[in-house]
Amino acid sequence: MEEENLVEGRRFHLTLVEARDLEHVRCFEFLKMKVYAKVSISDNPCQVMRTPTNRNGGENPTFTHHMTFPILEESLQSRRTRLHIELHSEGSAWTGGSKYIGEANVWISELFDAENEHGGSEIKIVQVRKGAKSSRGELEFSCWFGVKGTFPSSAMYPTKETPGRHSRLAEKAVEGEAEGRPKRQRVRPIEPALPSSLILFSVSFGLSISVPFGV
């Protein structure tokens, strides 16, 4: 039997706390949004985790939901691996399917560097975006990294979702009970890339203007 390769990595612990002031995306204003989040790491997009649906919060849902992802050690040192969080409003039989609200993307390396600087877990705040456009609202989460270890390669690239759980640690952070930890830290979302196709043209004044294709 062939021996499985071993790789260096860590466990990335993430707790989605809440979202605030989200854009209402249902077809009628009187319909309350039932919001859930889908989370993935760009190194392994096949592993997507989902929070339970918050049916009462509307534009201000609370999750307090814990997830764990495997992270390769090399991903902590380069800007190629990102945390991807999508927010959706659950649909129904008569209102249609789920509606996309927006998303947040943060470099894993920035989260790791911030943990080394401040130590432990803390609440992060990131703006919610909708594609290249800014959307309403912001998302709060806490995260921390486990100790460095050696794992079978199959463990670092699972294809099944690991069930999340309600996290009392996140509740403590929200309440300010996590001793010695900063209560809030705003993090910068990944800016969307500019369109690759540009039309260049000159005007009578001799100026060169770049216009995104399709705008």
Buried (B, 14 or more C-beta within 10 A) or exposed (E): EEEEEEBEBBBBBBBBBBBBEBBBBBEEEEBBBBBBBBBBBBBBEEBEBBBEBBEEBBBBBBBBBBBBBBBBBEBBEEEEBBBBBBBBBBBEEEEEEBBEBBBBBBBBBBBBEBBEEEEEBBBBBBBBBBEEEEBBBBBBBBBBBEEEEEBEEEEBBEEEEEEBEEBEBBBBBBEEEBEEBBEEBEBEBBEEEEEEEEEEEEEEEEEEEEEEEEE
